């Protein structure tokens, strides 16, 4: 189903962003502006995933 495929794709992007955020926070001097934007992107993906899951039920 197309929705399930999209959810998997978004989930993968969400996990990649999570790894990128973790890597950035481990740096001695992390870029707070970059972290803020990455976290916003991650939240948008999460919200989109939740919306798609709601459509499946």
C-alpha positions as CSV (number, residue, x, y, z in Angstrom):
1,X,0.0,0.0,0.0
2,X,1.3,3.5,-0.9
3,X,0.7,4.9,2.6
4,X,2.6,2.2,4.3
5,X,5.5,2.7,1.9
6,X,5.5,6.4,2.6
7,X,5.5,5.8,6.4
8,X,8.5,3.5,6.0
9,X,10.3,6.2,3.9
10,X,9.5,8.9,6.4
11,X,10.5,6.6,9.3
12,X,13.9,6.0,7.7
13,X,14.4,9.8,7.2
14,X,13.4,10.3,10.9
15,X,16.0,7.8,12.0
16,X,18.7,9.4,9.9
17,X,17.9,12.8,11.4
18,X,18.0,11.3,14.9
19,X,21.5,9.9,14.2
20,X,22.6,13.3,12.7
21,X,21.3,15.1,15.8
22,X,23.1,12.6,18.1
23,X,26.4,13.1,16.2
24,X,26.1,16.9,16.3
25,X,25.4,16.9,20.1
26,X,28.5,14.8,20.6
27,X,30.7,17.5,19.0
28,X,32.7,19.6,21.5
29,X,31.0,22.8,20.1
30,X,27.7,21.9,18.5
31,X,25.9,24.2,16.1
32,X,22.8,25.1,18.0
33,X,21.2,26.7,14.9
34,X,21.7,23.4,13.0
35,X,20.4,21.3,15.9
36,X,17.3,23.5,16.2
37,X,16.6,23.0,12.5
38,X,17.3,19.3,12.5
39,X,14.9,18.9,15.5
40,X,12.2,20.8,13.7
41,X,12.6,18.6,10.6
42,X,12.4,15.5,12.8
43,X,9.2,16.8,14.5
44,X,7.6,17.5,11.2
45,X,8.4,14.0,10.0
46,X,7.0,12.5,13.2
47,X,3.8,14.5,12.8
48,X,3.4,13.4,9.1
49,X,4.0,9.8,10.1
50,X,1.4,10.0,12.8
51,X,-1.1,11.6,10.4
52,X,-0.6,8.9,7.9
53,X,-0.9,6.1,10.5
54,X,-4.2,7.7,11.6
55,X,-5.5,7.5,8.0
56,X,-4.8,3.7,8.0
57,X,-7.1,3.1,11.0
